[in-house]
Amino acid sequence: MTPTQPERVEPRGLPVGAAAVCGVLVLIGLVAFFVGLARDPATAWRAFHVNYLYFAGLAQAGIVLACAFVIIGARWPGPVRRIAEALGAWVPITFVLGLVGFFGGRHYIYEWIEHPIPVKQAWLNEGRLGLVDLGILLLLSILTFVFLKTSLRPALHGAADRTSGFARTLAERWTVNWRGDDVEREIADAKLRRLAPVICLSYAVGYSIIGFDQVMSLEPTWFSNLFGAFFAWGAFLSAISVTALLSVLHRNYPGLEGELGSSRFHDLGKMIFAFSIFWMYLFFSQYLVIWYGNLPEETSFVRDRLGEGFLQDVWYLQGFWERVSREPWVKITLTAWVCVWVIPFWCLLGQRPKKTWWFLGTIASISAFGFWLERNVLVWPSLVPQDTWAWLGFTQIGIALGFLGAFALVFLTYTRVFPSLALPRRV
């Protein structure tokens, strides 16, 4: 697809088999959540919190990735940008789930509600938390909606004649006062160039604050100025990994044959490789300062996840791994670290692995799973530091599957019924 070739969306029916699987996963998630509320509400709400944070960051970062393509004027992504945009269909649902989590589960998540910290009450209070965090999610939902509408409008003209129901209504509303292909593309491109930096800056600031509030405050005596950037960047890298995986899965999608090949896979592989290094840099930057400072209020977060051994200046001596293996959460934390950085770094060093679709898809899957594990590691040890397997169980895994099914169903619906995968008009 050349940059000048006009796009035309081709509405497709929702794939019955995939939609049924997603529906089953959603049902499992609902059952697990309500059974968990009846038996152990703390576990249910904590599992909800972890998956809410993972999919919220993934969806919003997909839009940020598309914005990055717009800002730099990237011509190589082609359909990859549409796939990244489609992740953002979940963003409005993030706001709704934020309301559910705040009003339903906040007393099970935030220890400082029941045990206030006087010197931090100006920041750690329910009113400020709800107003600021939900306000951020609402703002990003509005910006995301405007971005998607603007991005899709030039490709939606005529789509109403090829579909029905709500999709037809949507296409008609989004193409009202049509001014012609060339004019619409010029107007949309100009508007997106203004909107994309606003979204990126809002994401950087907003998700840093969400990282402080939704994760760092769970261990309220610990603080790190860099943690917000680390949290937001992890979500961005997870969006790149999922975009790469979905690009691999769509390589033979009708209308996209030949559009998603080794060249674009190579670029996606380079992004995973390079940005995983930066993610590790942010982690190490925090760890190094905590390690040489060795102040009690700074070391608790690392100690709960990596154990005492990583805080000592002789951690590399004989017997280190034996000591570490007996401490809770260390193995899970290191597993997440291996999935997010070690495997992508070493497996994507060469060109051929990046260009090979099945290999890139495998690494992207491992990275995406690693970030889900990382979000568990960020939350659970702060709440149950001595229980290594608190994140596992019917309730926890069931809720995770429910979120996965709902997210996939929203993606499928958006890309098929309210089409986001704009296909090139064949001439």
C-alpha positions as a Markdown table, in Angstrom:
| # | Residue | x | y | z |
|---|---|---|---|---|
| 1 | Met | 0.0 | 0.0 | 0.0 |
| 2 | Thr | 1.6 | 3.2 | -1.1 |
| 3 | Pro | 1.3 | 6.4 | 1.0 |
| 4 | Thr | -0.8 | 8.1 | -1.7 |
| 5 | Gln | -3.2 | 5.2 | -2.3 |
| 6 | Pro | -6.6 | 6.0 | -0.8 |
| 7 | Glu | -8.0 | 3.7 | 1.8 |
| 8 | Arg | -11.5 | 2.4 | 1.9 |
| 9 | Val | -12.9 | 0.5 | 4.9 |
| 10 | Glu | -14.5 | -2.8 | 4.0 |
| 11 | Pro | -16.9 | -3.8 | 6.8 |
| 12 | Arg | -16.7 | -7.5 | 7.7 |
| 13 | Gly | -18.9 | -9.7 | 9.9 |
| 14 | Leu | -17.7 | -10.6 | 13.3 |
| 15 | Pro | -15.9 | -14.0 | 13.2 |
| 16 | Val | -18.4 | -16.3 | 14.9 |
| 17 | Gly | -15.8 | -18.8 | 16.3 |
| 18 | Ala | -13.5 | -16.2 | 17.7 |
| 19 | Ala | -16.4 | -14.2 | 19.2 |
| 20 | Ala | -17.7 | -17.3 | 20.9 |
| 21 | Val | -14.4 | -18.0 | 22.5 |
| 22 | Cys | -14.2 | -14.4 | 23.7 |
| 23 | Gly | -17.7 | -14.7 | 25.1 |
| 24 | Val | -16.8 | -17.9 | 27.0 |
| 25 | Leu | -13.7 | -16.1 | 28.5 |
| 26 | Val | -15.8 | -13.2 | 29.5 |
| 27 | Leu | -18.3 | -15.5 | 31.2 |
| 28 | Ile | -15.5 | -17.3 | 33.0 |
| 29 | Gly | -14.2 | -13.9 | 34.2 |
| 30 | Leu | -17.6 | -12.8 | 35.5 |
| 31 | Val | -18.2 | -16.1 | 37.4 |
| 32 | Ala | -14.7 | -15.9 | 38.9 |
| 33 | Phe | -15.1 | -12.3 | 39.9 |
| 34 | Phe | -18.5 | -12.7 | 41.6 |
| 35 | Val | -17.5 | -16.0 | 43.2 |
| 36 | Gly | -14.4 | -14.2 | 44.5 |
| 37 | Leu | -16.5 | -11.4 | 45.8 |
| 38 | Ala | -18.5 | -13.9 | 47.8 |
| 39 | Arg | -15.6 | -15.9 | 49.1 |
| 40 | Asp | -12.6 | -13.5 | 49.2 |
| 41 | Pro | -13.4 | -10.0 | 48.1 |
| 42 | Ala | -9.9 | -8.7 | 48.7 |
| 43 | Thr | -8.4 | -11.2 | 46.3 |
| 44 | Ala | -11.1 | -10.5 | 43.7 |
| 45 | Trp | -10.6 | -6.8 | 43.8 |
| 46 | Arg | -6.8 | -7.1 | 43.7 |
| 47 | Ala | -7.0 | -9.3 | 40.6 |
| 48 | Phe | -9.4 | -6.8 | 39.1 |
| 49 | His | -6.9 | -4.0 | 39.8 |
| 50 | Val | -4.0 | -5.8 | 38.2 |
| 51 | Asn | -5.8 | -6.6 | 35.0 |
| 52 | Tyr | -7.5 | -3.2 | 34.9 |
| 53 | Leu | -4.1 | -1.6 | 34.9 |
| 54 | Tyr | -2.6 | -3.9 | 32.3 |
| 55 | Phe | -5.3 | -3.6 | 29.7 |
| 56 | Ala | -5.8 | 0.2 | 30.4 |
| 57 | Gly | -2.1 | 0.9 | 29.7 |
| 58 | Leu | -2.0 | -1.5 | 26.7 |
| 59 | Ala | -5.0 | 0.2 | 25.1 |
| 60 | Gln | -4.0 | 3.8 | 25.7 |
| 61 | Ala | -0.4 | 3.1 | 24.6 |
| 62 | Gly | -1.7 | 1.7 | 21.4 |
| 63 | Ile | -3.1 | 5.1 | 20.6 |
| 64 | Val | 0.2 | 6.7 | 21.7 |
| 65 | Leu | 2.0 | 4.4 | 19.3 |
| 66 | Ala | -0.2 | 5.5 | 16.5 |
| 67 | Cys | 0.3 | 9.2 | 17.5 |
| 68 | Ala | 4.1 | 8.6 | 17.4 |
| 69 | Phe | 3.7 | 7.4 | 13.8 |
| 70 | Val | 1.8 | 10.6 | 13.0 |
| 71 | Ile | 4.3 | 13.0 | 14.8 |
| 72 | Ile | 7.4 | 11.6 | 13.0 |
| 73 | Gly | 5.6 | 11.2 | 9.7 |
| 74 | Ala | 6.4 | 7.5 | 9.5 |
| 75 | Arg | 5.5 | 6.0 | 6.1 |
| 76 | Trp | 6.5 | 2.4 | 6.8 |
| 77 | Pro | 3.7 | 1.3 | 9.2 |
| 78 | Gly | 0.8 | 1.1 | 6.7 |
| 79 | Pro | -1.8 | -1.3 | 8.3 |
| 80 | Val | 0.3 | -1.5 | 11.4 |
| 81 | Arg | -0.9 | 1.9 | 12.5 |
| 82 | Arg | -4.5 | 0.8 | 12.1 |
| 83 | Ile | -3.9 | -2.2 | 14.3 |
| 84 | Ala | -2.3 | 0.0 | 17.0 |
| 85 | Glu | -5.2 | 2.4 | 16.8 |
| 86 | Ala | -7.7 | -0.5 | 17.2 |
| 87 | Leu | -6.2 | -1.3 | 20.6 |
| 88 | Gly | -7.6 | 2.1 | 21.7 |
| 89 | Ala | -11.2 | 0.9 | 21.3 |
| 90 | Trp | -10.8 | -0.3 | 24.9 |
| 91 | Val | -9.9 | 3.2 | 26.3 |
| 92 | Pro | -13.5 | 4.3 | 27.1 |
| 93 | Ile | -14.1 | 1.0 | 28.9 |
| 94 | Thr | -11.0 | 1.8 | 31.0 |
| 95 | Phe | -12.8 | 4.8 | 32.3 |
| 96 | Val | -15.9 | 2.8 | 33.2 |
| 97 | Leu | -13.8 | 0.1 | 34.9 |
| 98 | Gly | -11.9 | 2.9 | 36.8 |
| 99 | Leu | -15.2 | 4.0 | 38.2 |
| 100 | Val | -16.1 | 0.4 | 39.2 |
| 101 | Gly | -12.7 | -0.2 | 40.8 |
| 102 | Phe | -12.7 | 3.1 | 42.7 |
| 103 | Phe | -16.2 | 2.9 | 44.1 |
| 104 | Gly | -16.2 | -0.9 | 44.6 |
| 105 | Gly | -12.8 | -2.0 | 45.6 |
| 106 | Arg | -10.7 | 0.9 | 46.9 |
| 107 | His | -10.8 | -0.2 | 50.5 |
| 108 | Tyr | -9.3 | -3.5 | 49.5 |
| 109 | Ile | -6.5 | -1.9 | 47.4 |
| 110 | Tyr | -5.3 | 1.2 | 49.2 |
| 111 | Glu | -4.0 | 0.6 | 52.7 |
| 112 | Trp | -3.6 | 4.3 | 53.4 |
| 113 | Ile | -7.4 | 4.7 | 53.4 |
| 114 | Glu | -7.7 | 2.7 | 56.6 |
| 115 | His | -4.4 | 3.7 | 58.0 |
| 116 | Pro | -3.7 | 7.3 | 56.8 |
| 117 | Ile | -0.2 | 8.7 | 56.7 |
| 118 | Pro | -0.4 | 12.2 | 58.2 |
| 119 | Val | 2.5 | 13.7 | 56.2 |
| 120 | Lys | 1.1 | 12.4 | 52.9 |
| 121 | Gln | -2.6 | 13.1 | 53.5 |
| 122 | Ala | -2.6 | 16.0 | 51.1 |
| 123 | Trp | -1.9 | 13.6 | 48.3 |
| 124 | Leu | -3.1 | 10.2 | 49.6 |
| 125 | Asn | -6.8 | 10.9 | 50.1 |
| 126 | Glu | -9.8 | 9.4 | 48.5 |
| 127 | Gly | -11.2 | 12.7 | 47.1 |
| 128 | Arg | -7.9 | 13.7 | 45.4 |
| 129 | Leu | -7.4 | 10.1 | 44.0 |
| 130 | Gly | -10.8 | 9.8 | 42.5 |
| 131 | Leu | -10.9 | 13.3 | 41.0 |
| 132 | Val | -7.4 | 13.3 | 39.5 |
| 133 | Asp | -7.2 | 9.7 | 38.3 |
| 134 | Leu | -10.7 | 9.4 | 36.9 |
| 135 | Gly | -10.3 | 12.9 | 35.4 |
| 136 | Ile | -7.2 | 11.7 | 33.6 |
| 137 | Leu | -8.9 | 8.6 | 32.2 |
| 138 | Leu | -11.9 | 10.7 | 31.1 |
| 139 | Leu | -9.7 | 13.2 | 29.3 |
| 140 | Leu | -7.7 | 10.5 | 27.6 |
| 141 | Ser | -11.0 | 8.8 | 26.6 |
| 142 | Ile | -12.2 | 12.0 | 24.9 |
| 143 | Leu | -8.9 | 12.6 | 23.2 |
| 144 | Thr | -8.8 | 9.0 | 22.0 |
| 145 | Phe | -12.3 | 9.2 | 20.6 |
| 146 | Val | -11.5 | 12.4 | 18.7 |
| 147 | Phe | -8.3 | 10.9 | 17.4 |
| 148 | Leu | -10.0 | 7.7 | 16.1 |
| 149 | Lys | -12.8 | 9.6 | 14.5 |
| 150 | Thr | -10.4 | 12.0 | 12.8 |
| 151 | Ser | -8.1 | 9.2 | 11.6 |
| 152 | Leu | -10.9 | 7.0 | 10.2 |
| 153 | Arg | -13.1 | 9.6 | 8.6 |
| 154 | Pro | -11.2 | 9.8 | 5.3 |
| 155 | Ala | -11.5 | 6.0 | 4.8 |
| 156 | Leu | -15.1 | 5.7 | 5.9 |
| 157 | His | -16.8 | 7.4 | 2.9 |
| 158 | Gly | -19.1 | 5.0 | 1.3 |
| 159 | Ala | -18.8 | 2.4 | 4.0 |
| 160 | Ala | -22.5 | 3.1 | 5.1 |
| 161 | Asp | -23.6 | 1.6 | 1.8 |
| 162 | Arg | -21.8 | -1.7 | 2.5 |
| 163 | Thr | -23.1 | -2.3 | 6.0 |
| 164 | Ser | -26.1 | -2.0 | 8.2 |
| 165 | Gly | -27.3 | -1.4 | 11.8 |
| 166 | Phe | -25.2 | 0.6 | 14.2 |
| 167 | Ala | -22.1 | 0.4 | 12.0 |
| 168 | Arg | -24.1 | 2.1 | 9.2 |
| 169 | Thr | -25.2 | 4.8 | 11.5 |
| 170 | Leu | -21.7 | 5.3 | 12.8 |
| 171 | Ala | -20.3 | 5.6 | 9.2 |
| 172 | Glu | -23.0 | 8.1 | 8.2 |
| 173 | Arg | -22.4 | 10.3 | 11.3 |
| 174 | Trp | -18.6 | 10.2 | 10.9 |
| 175 | Thr | -18.8 | 11.2 | 7.2 |
| 176 | Val | -21.4 | 14.0 | 7.4 |
| 177 | Asn | -20.6 | 17.1 | 5.3 |
| 178 | Trp | -18.1 | 15.1 | 3.1 |
| 179 | Arg | -15.8 | 17.4 | 1.1 |
| 180 | Gly | -14.0 | 15.0 | -1.1 |
| 181 | Asp | -11.2 | 12.5 | -0.6 |
| 182 | Asp | -8.3 | 14.8 | -1.1 |
| 183 | Val | -9.7 | 17.6 | 1.1 |
| 184 | Glu | -10.7 | 15.2 | 3.8 |
| 185 | Arg | -7.3 | 13.6 | 4.0 |
| 186 | Glu | -5.6 | 17.0 | 4.2 |
| 187 | Ile | -7.9 | 18.2 | 6.9 |
| 188 | Ala | -7.5 | 14.9 | 8.9 |
| 189 | Asp | -3.7 | 14.9 | 8.5 |
| 190 | Ala | -3.5 | 18.5 | 9.8 |
| 191 | Lys | -5.8 | 17.8 | 12.7 |
| 192 | Leu | -4.0 | 14.6 | 13.7 |
| 193 | Arg | -0.6 | 16.5 | 13.6 |
| 194 | Arg | -2.0 | 18.9 | 16.2 |
| 195 | Leu | -3.8 | 16.2 | 18.3 |
| 196 | Ala | -1.1 | 13.6 | 18.4 |
| 197 | Pro | 1.4 | 15.6 | 20.6 |
| 198 | Val | -1.4 | 16.5 | 23.0 |
| 199 | Ile | -2.3 | 12.9 | 23.4 |
| 200 | Cys | 1.4 | 11.8 | 23.9 |
| 201 | Leu | 2.0 | 14.5 | 26.5 |
| 202 | Ser | -1.3 | 13.8 | 28.3 |
| 203 | Tyr | -0.3 | 10.1 | 28.4 |
| 204 | Ala | 3.1 | 10.8 | 29.7 |
| 205 | Val | 1.9 | 13.0 | 32.5 |
| 206 | Gly | -1.4 | 11.2 | 33.2 |
| 207 | Tyr | -0.1 | 7.6 | 33.3 |
| 208 | Ser | 2.9 | 8.7 | 35.4 |
| 209 | Ile | 0.4 | 10.0 | 38.0 |
| 210 | Ile | -1.7 | 6.8 | 37.6 |
| 211 | Gly | 1.5 | 4.8 | 38.3 |
| 212 | Phe | 2.2 | 6.8 | 41.4 |
| 213 | Asp | -1.4 | 6.5 | 42.6 |
| 214 | Gln | -2.4 | 3.0 | 41.5 |
| 215 | Val | 0.9 | 1.2 | 42.2 |
| 216 | Met | 3.4 | 3.2 | 44.2 |
| 217 | Ser | 0.8 | 4.3 | 46.8 |
| 218 | Leu | 0.1 | 0.6 | 47.6 |
| 219 | Glu | 3.4 | 0.7 | 49.5 |
| 220 | Pro | 2.9 | 4.3 | 50.8 |
| 221 | Thr | 6.2 | 4.6 | 52.6 |
| 222 | Trp | 8.2 | 4.0 | 49.4 |
| 223 | Phe | 8.7 | 6.5 | 46.6 |
| 224 | Ser | 10.6 | 6.9 | 43.4 |
| 225 | Asn | 10.4 | 9.9 | 41.1 |
| 226 | Leu | 11.2 | 7.7 | 38.1 |
| 227 | Phe | 8.5 | 5.1 | 38.8 |
| 228 | Gly | 5.8 | 7.0 | 36.8 |
| 229 | Ala | 7.9 | 6.9 | 33.7 |
| 230 | Phe | 8.8 | 3.3 | 34.2 |
| 231 | Phe | 5.1 | 2.4 | 34.6 |
| 232 | Ala | 4.0 | 4.4 | 31.5 |
| 233 | Trp | 6.9 | 3.1 | 29.4 |
| 234 | Gly | 6.1 | -0.5 | 30.3 |
| 235 | Ala | 2.6 | 0.0 | 29.0 |
| 236 | Phe | 4.0 | 1.5 | 25.8 |
| 237 | Leu | 6.3 | -1.4 | 25.2 |
| 238 | Ser | 3.5 | -3.9 | 25.9 |
| 239 | Ala | 1.4 | -2.1 | 23.2 |
| 240 | Ile | 4.3 | -2.5 | 20.7 |
| 241 | Ser | 4.5 | -6.2 | 21.5 |
| 242 | Val | 0.8 | -6.8 | 21.1 |
| 243 | Thr | 0.7 | -4.7 | 17.9 |
| 244 | Ala | 3.5 | -6.9 | 16.5 |
| 245 | Leu | 1.6 | -10.1 | 17.5 |
| 246 | Leu | -1.6 | -8.9 | 15.9 |
| 247 | Ser | 0.3 | -7.8 | 12.8 |
| 248 | Val | 1.6 | -11.4 | 12.5 |
| 249 | Leu | -1.9 | -12.8 | 13.0 |
| 250 | His | -3.3 | -10.4 | 10.3 |
| 251 | Arg | -0.7 | -11.1 | 7.7 |
| 252 | Asn | -3.2 | -13.2 | 5.6 |
| 253 | Tyr | -6.3 | -11.2 | 6.5 |
| 254 | Pro | -8.4 | -10.6 | 3.4 |
| 255 | Gly | -7.3 | -7.4 | 1.8 |
| 256 | Leu | -4.0 | -7.2 | 3.6 |
| 257 | Glu | -2.2 | -10.0 | 1.8 |
| 258 | Gly | 1.3 | -8.9 | 1.1 |
| 259 | Glu | 0.9 | -5.7 | 3.2 |
| 260 | Leu | 2.3 | -7.2 | 6.4 |
| 261 | Gly | 5.6 | -8.8 | 5.3 |
| 262 | Ser | 9.2 | -9.2 | 6.5 |
| 263 | Ser | 10.0 | -5.5 | 6.0 |
| 264 | Arg | 7.4 | -4.4 | 8.5 |
| 265 | Phe | 8.0 | -7.3 | 10.8 |
| 266 | His | 11.7 | -6.2 | 10.8 |
| 267 | Asp | 10.7 | -2.7 | 11.9 |
| 268 | Leu | 8.4 | -4.0 | 14.6 |
| 269 | Gly | 11.1 | -6.3 | 15.9 |
| 270 | Lys | 13.6 | -3.4 | 16.0 |
| 271 | Met | 11.1 | -1.5 | 18.1 |
| 272 | Ile | 10.6 | -4.3 | 20.6 |
| 273 | Phe | 14.4 | -4.8 | 20.8 |
| 274 | Ala | 15.3 | -1.2 | 21.2 |
| 275 | Phe | 12.5 | -0.2 | 23.6 |
| 276 | Ser | 13.0 | -3.2 | 25.8 |
| 277 | Ile | 16.5 | -2.0 | 26.4 |
| 278 | Phe | 15.2 | 1.4 | 27.4 |
| 279 | Trp | 12.7 | -0.3 | 29.8 |
| 280 | Met | 15.6 | -2.1 | 31.4 |
| 281 | Tyr | 17.5 | 1.1 | 31.6 |
| 282 | Leu | 14.6 | 2.7 | 33.6 |
| 283 | Phe | 14.5 | -0.2 | 35.9 |
| 284 | Phe | 18.2 | -0.2 | 36.5 |
| 285 | Ser | 18.3 | 3.5 | 37.0 |
| 286 | Gln | 15.8 | 3.1 | 39.9 |
| 287 | Tyr | 17.5 | 0.0 | 41.3 |
| 288 | Leu | 21.0 | 1.6 | 41.3 |
| 289 | Val | 20.0 | 4.6 | 43.3 |
| 290 | Ile | 18.1 | 2.5 | 45.8 |
| 291 | Trp | 21.0 | 0.0 | 46.1 |
| 292 | Tyr | 23.7 | 2.6 | 46.9 |
| 293 | Gly | 21.4 | 4.7 | 49.0 |
| 294 | Asn | 20.3 | 1.7 | 51.1 |
| 295 | Leu | 17.8 | 3.8 | 53.0 |
| 296 | Pro | 15.0 | 1.8 | 54.7 |
| 297 | Glu | 12.1 | 3.9 | 53.2 |
| 298 | Glu | 13.6 | 3.4 | 49.7 |
| 299 | Thr | 14.5 | -0.3 | 49.8 |
| 300 | Ser | 11.2 | -1.8 | 50.8 |
| 301 | Phe | 9.8 | -2.0 | 47.3 |
| 302 | Val | 12.9 | -3.8 | 45.9 |
| 303 | Arg | 13.2 | -6.0 | 49.0 |
| 304 | Asp | 9.6 | -7.3 | 48.7 |
| 305 | Arg | 10.2 | -8.3 | 45.1 |
| 306 | Leu | 13.9 | -9.2 | 44.7 |
| 307 | Gly | 14.7 | -10.2 | 48.3 |
| 308 | Glu | 17.5 | -9.0 | 50.6 |
| 309 | Gly | 20.2 | -10.4 | 48.3 |
| 310 | Phe | 19.8 | -7.7 | 45.7 |
| 311 | Leu | 20.3 | -5.0 | 48.3 |
| 312 | Gln | 23.7 | -6.3 | 49.5 |
| 313 | Asp | 27.1 | -5.4 | 48.0 |
| 314 | Val | 28.1 | -9.0 | 47.9 |
| 315 | Trp | 25.0 | -10.4 | 46.2 |
| 316 | Tyr | 27.1 | -12.2 | 43.6 |
| 317 | Leu | 29.0 | -14.4 | 46.2 |
| 318 | Gln | 28.5 | -18.1 | 46.6 |
| 319 | Gly | 25.1 | -19.1 | 48.1 |
| 320 | Phe | 23.3 | -16.0 | 46.7 |
| 321 | Trp | 20.9 | -18.0 | 44.6 |
| 322 | Glu | 20.2 | -20.4 | 47.3 |
| 323 | Arg | 19.2 | -17.6 | 49.7 |
| 324 | Val | 17.2 | -15.8 | 47.0 |
| 325 | Ser | 15.2 | -18.9 | 46.0 |
| 326 | Arg | 13.8 | -19.1 | 49.6 |
| 327 | Glu | 12.4 | -15.5 | 49.6 |
| 328 | Pro | 8.9 | -14.8 | 48.3 |
| 329 | Trp | 8.3 | -13.2 | 44.9 |
| 330 | Val | 11.9 | -13.4 | 43.7 |
| 331 | Lys | 11.3 | -16.1 | 41.2 |
| 332 | Ile | 8.2 | -14.5 | 39.8 |
| 333 | Thr | 9.9 | -11.1 | 39.5 |
| 334 | Leu | 12.9 | -12.6 | 37.7 |
| 335 | Thr | 10.6 | -14.6 | 35.4 |
| 336 | Ala | 8.9 | -11.3 | 34.4 |
| 337 | Trp | 12.3 | -9.7 | 33.9 |
| 338 | Val | 13.4 | -12.6 | 31.6 |
| 339 | Cys | 10.2 | -12.4 | 29.5 |
| 340 | Val | 10.3 | -8.6 | 29.1 |
| 341 | Trp | 14.0 | -8.0 | 28.6 |
| 342 | Val | 16.3 | -11.0 | 28.5 |
| 343 | Ile | 14.5 | -13.1 | 25.8 |
| 344 | Pro | 13.6 | -10.1 | 23.5 |
| 345 | Phe | 17.1 | -8.7 | 23.7 |
| 346 | Trp | 19.0 | -11.9 | 22.9 |
| 347 | Cys | 16.5 | -13.4 | 20.5 |
| 348 | Leu | 16.0 | -10.3 | 18.4 |
| 349 | Leu | 19.7 | -9.3 | 18.0 |
| 350 | Gly | 19.9 | -10.4 | 14.4 |
| 351 | Gln | 17.9 | -9.4 | 11.3 |
| 352 | Arg | 16.5 | -12.8 | 10.4 |
| 353 | Pro | 14.7 | -13.3 | 13.7 |
| 354 | Lys | 13.0 | -10.0 | 13.3 |
| 355 | Lys | 11.9 | -10.7 | 9.8 |
| 356 | Thr | 10.6 | -14.2 | 10.5 |
| 357 | Trp | 6.8 | -13.9 | 11.3 |
| 358 | Trp | 6.5 | -17.0 | 13.5 |
| 359 | Phe | 9.6 | -16.1 | 15.5 |
| 360 | Leu | 8.7 | -12.5 | 16.0 |
| 361 | Gly | 5.1 | -13.5 | 17.0 |
| 362 | Thr | 6.5 | -15.8 | 19.6 |
| 363 | Ile | 8.8 | -13.2 | 21.1 |
| 364 | Ala | 6.0 | -10.6 | 21.1 |
| 365 | Ser | 3.7 | -13.1 | 22.9 |
| 366 | Ile | 6.4 | -13.7 | 25.5 |
| 367 | Ser | 6.9 | -10.0 | 26.0 |
| 368 | Ala | 3.2 | -9.3 | 26.3 |
| 369 | Phe | 2.8 | -12.1 | 28.9 |
| 370 | Gly | 5.9 | -10.8 | 30.7 |
| 371 | Phe | 4.3 | -7.4 | 31.1 |
| 372 | Trp | 1.1 | -8.9 | 32.5 |
| 373 | Leu | 3.3 | -10.8 | 35.0 |
| 374 | Glu | 5.2 | -7.6 | 35.7 |
| 375 | Arg | 1.9 | -5.8 | 36.6 |
| 376 | Asn | 1.2 | -8.6 | 39.0 |
| 377 | Val | 4.6 | -8.2 | 40.5 |
| 378 | Leu | 4.1 | -4.4 | 40.9 |
| 379 | Val | 0.8 | -4.9 | 42.8 |
| 380 | Trp | 0.6 | -8.1 | 44.7 |
| 381 | Pro | 3.8 | -8.0 | 46.8 |
| 382 | Ser | 2.8 | -4.6 | 48.2 |
| 383 | Leu | -0.5 | -6.1 | 49.5 |
| 384 | Val | 0.6 | -9.6 | 50.4 |
| 385 | Pro | 4.4 | -9.5 | 50.6 |
| 386 | Gln | 4.8 | -13.0 | 52.2 |
| 387 | Asp | 2.5 | -15.0 | 49.9 |
| 388 | Thr | 4.4 | -15.8 | 46.7 |
| 389 | Trp | 1.3 | -17.4 | 45.0 |
| 390 | Ala | -1.3 | -14.9 | 45.9 |
| 391 | Trp | -1.6 | -13.9 | 42.2 |
| 392 | Leu | -2.6 | -17.5 | 41.3 |
| 393 | Gly | -5.9 | -19.2 | 41.8 |
| 394 | Phe | -9.3 | -19.7 | 40.2 |
| 395 | Thr | -10.4 | -16.2 | 41.0 |
| 396 | Gln | -7.2 | -14.5 | 39.8 |
| 397 | Ile | -6.8 | -16.5 | 36.6 |
| 398 | Gly | -10.5 | -16.4 | 35.8 |
| 399 | Ile | -10.6 | -12.7 | 36.1 |
| 400 | Ala | -7.5 | -12.4 | 33.9 |
| 401 | Leu | -9.2 | -14.6 | 31.3 |
| 402 | Gly | -12.3 | -12.5 | 31.5 |
| 403 | Phe | -10.4 | -9.3 | 30.8 |
| 404 | Leu | -8.5 | -11.0 | 27.9 |
| 405 | Gly | -11.8 | -12.2 | 26.4 |
| 406 | Ala | -13.5 | -8.8 | 26.8 |
| 407 | Phe | -10.4 | -6.9 | 25.3 |
| 408 | Ala | -10.2 | -9.3 | 22.4 |
| 409 | Leu | -14.0 | -9.0 | 21.8 |
| 410 | Val | -13.8 | -5.2 | 21.7 |
| 411 | Phe | -10.9 | -5.4 | 19.3 |
| 412 | Leu | -12.7 | -7.8 | 17.0 |
| 413 | Thr | -15.9 | -5.8 | 17.1 |
| 414 | Tyr | -14.1 | -2.5 | 16.3 |
| 415 | Thr | -12.0 | -3.9 | 13.5 |
| 416 | Arg | -14.8 | -5.8 | 11.8 |
| 417 | Val | -18.2 | -4.2 | 12.6 |
| 418 | Phe | -17.0 | -0.6 | 13.1 |
| 419 | Pro | -14.0 | -1.2 | 10.8 |
| 420 | Ser | -10.7 | 0.1 | 11.9 |
| 421 | Leu | -8.5 | -2.0 | 9.6 |
| 422 | Ala | -8.9 | 0.3 | 6.6 |
| 423 | Leu | -8.1 | -1.7 | 3.5 |
| 424 | Pro | -6.6 | -0.1 | 0.4 |
| 425 | Arg | -8.9 | 0.4 | -2.5 |
| 426 | Arg | -7.7 | -1.9 | -5.2 |
| 427 | Val | -7.4 | -0.4 | -8.7 |
